[in-house]
Amino acid sequence: MSKRKYMVAEPGNRASAPGAAAKPRAGDDGAPPVWHKDNRGFWFVVCVAASLVFALIYTALR
Protein backbone atom coordinates (compact mmCIF):
# COMPACT_ATOMS: atom_id res chain seq x y z
CA MET A 1 0.00 0.00 0.00
CA SER A 2 1.51 3.29 -1.04
CA LYS A 3 1.27 6.36 1.16
CA ARG A 4 -0.41 9.21 -0.65
CA LYS A 5 -0.91 12.76 0.53
CA TYR A 6 -4.55 12.73 -0.58
CA MET A 7 -6.85 9.75 -0.46
CA VAL A 8 -7.69 8.39 -3.87
CA ALA A 9 -10.00 5.43 -4.36
CA GLU A 10 -8.25 2.32 -5.61
CA PRO A 11 -9.83 0.69 -8.70
CA GLY A 12 -10.83 -2.47 -6.80
CA ASN A 13 -12.32 -0.71 -3.78
CA ARG A 14 -15.62 0.62 -5.13
CA ALA A 15 -18.42 0.92 -2.58
CA SER A 16 -21.18 1.07 -5.22
CA ALA A 17 -23.09 -1.85 -6.61
CA PRO A 18 -21.34 -3.96 -9.25
CA GLY A 19 -22.09 -2.75 -12.75
CA ALA A 20 -23.12 0.72 -11.60
CA ALA A 21 -21.56 3.59 -13.51
CA ALA A 22 -19.09 5.55 -11.41
CA LYS A 23 -19.61 9.31 -11.48
CA PRO A 24 -16.39 11.29 -11.93
CA ARG A 25 -15.49 13.45 -8.95
CA ALA A 26 -13.22 16.46 -8.65
CA GLY A 27 -10.47 14.54 -6.84
CA ASP A 28 -10.32 11.45 -9.09
CA ASP A 29 -7.25 12.69 -10.96
CA GLY A 30 -5.24 12.88 -7.73
CA ALA A 31 -5.46 16.67 -7.40
CA PRO A 32 -6.67 18.05 -4.07
CA PRO A 33 -10.16 19.52 -4.00
CA VAL A 34 -10.49 23.31 -4.22
CA TRP A 35 -11.54 23.63 -0.57
CA HIS A 36 -8.44 21.81 0.75
CA LYS A 37 -6.28 24.05 2.95
CA ASP A 38 -3.08 23.25 1.01
CA ASN A 39 -4.56 24.35 -2.31
CA ARG A 40 -3.47 27.76 -3.64
CA GLY A 41 -6.89 28.35 -5.20
CA PHE A 42 -8.54 27.99 -1.79
CA TRP A 43 -6.39 30.73 -0.27
CA PHE A 44 -6.90 32.93 -3.33
CA VAL A 45 -10.68 32.64 -2.93
CA VAL A 46 -10.38 33.30 0.83
CA CYS A 47 -8.31 36.44 0.25
CA VAL A 48 -10.63 37.75 -2.47
CA ALA A 49 -13.68 37.09 -0.26
CA ALA A 50 -12.07 38.80 2.76
CA SER A 51 -11.10 41.76 0.59
CA LEU A 52 -14.63 42.02 -0.77
CA VAL A 53 -16.16 41.90 2.72
CA PHE A 54 -13.71 44.53 3.94
CA ALA A 55 -14.51 46.79 0.96
CA LEU A 56 -18.26 46.45 1.53
CA ILE A 57 -17.99 47.22 5.25
CA TYR A 58 -15.60 50.12 4.60
CA THR A 59 -17.90 51.73 2.05
CA ALA A 60 -20.96 51.19 4.25
CA LEU A 61 -19.32 52.92 7.24
CA ARG A 62 -17.89 55.78 5.21
C-alpha positions as CSV (number, residue, x, y, z in Angstrom):
1,M,0.0,0.0,0.0
2,S,1.5,3.3,-1.0
3,K,1.3,6.4,1.2
4,R,-0.4,9.2,-0.6
5,K,-0.9,12.8,0.5
6,Y,-4.6,12.7,-0.6
7,M,-6.8,9.8,-0.5
8,V,-7.7,8.4,-3.9
9,A,-10.0,5.4,-4.4
10,E,-8.3,2.3,-5.6
11,P,-9.8,0.7,-8.7
12,G,-10.8,-2.5,-6.8
13,N,-12.3,-0.7,-3.8
14,R,-15.6,0.6,-5.1
15,A,-18.4,0.9,-2.6
16,S,-21.2,1.1,-5.2
17,A,-23.1,-1.9,-6.6
18,P,-21.3,-4.0,-9.2
19,G,-22.1,-2.7,-12.7
20,A,-23.1,0.7,-11.6
21,A,-21.6,3.6,-13.5
22,A,-19.1,5.6,-11.4
23,K,-19.6,9.3,-11.5
24,P,-16.4,11.3,-11.9
25,R,-15.5,13.4,-9.0
26,A,-13.2,16.5,-8.7
27,G,-10.5,14.5,-6.8
28,D,-10.3,11.4,-9.1
29,D,-7.3,12.7,-11.0
30,G,-5.2,12.9,-7.7
31,A,-5.5,16.7,-7.4
32,P,-6.7,18.0,-4.1
33,P,-10.2,19.5,-4.0
34,V,-10.5,23.3,-4.2
35,W,-11.5,23.6,-0.6
36,H,-8.4,21.8,0.7
37,K,-6.3,24.1,2.9
38,D,-3.1,23.2,1.0
39,N,-4.6,24.3,-2.3
40,R,-3.5,27.8,-3.6
41,G,-6.9,28.3,-5.2
42,F,-8.5,28.0,-1.8
43,W,-6.4,30.7,-0.3
44,F,-6.9,32.9,-3.3
45,V,-10.7,32.6,-2.9
46,V,-10.4,33.3,0.8
47,C,-8.3,36.4,0.3
48,V,-10.6,37.7,-2.5
49,A,-13.7,37.1,-0.3
50,A,-12.1,38.8,2.8
51,S,-11.1,41.8,0.6
52,L,-14.6,42.0,-0.8
53,V,-16.2,41.9,2.7
54,F,-13.7,44.5,3.9
55,A,-14.5,46.8,1.0
56,L,-18.3,46.5,1.5
57,I,-18.0,47.2,5.2
58,Y,-15.6,50.1,4.6
59,T,-17.9,51.7,2.0
60,A,-21.0,51.2,4.3
61,L,-19.3,52.9,7.2
62,R,-17.9,55.8,5.2
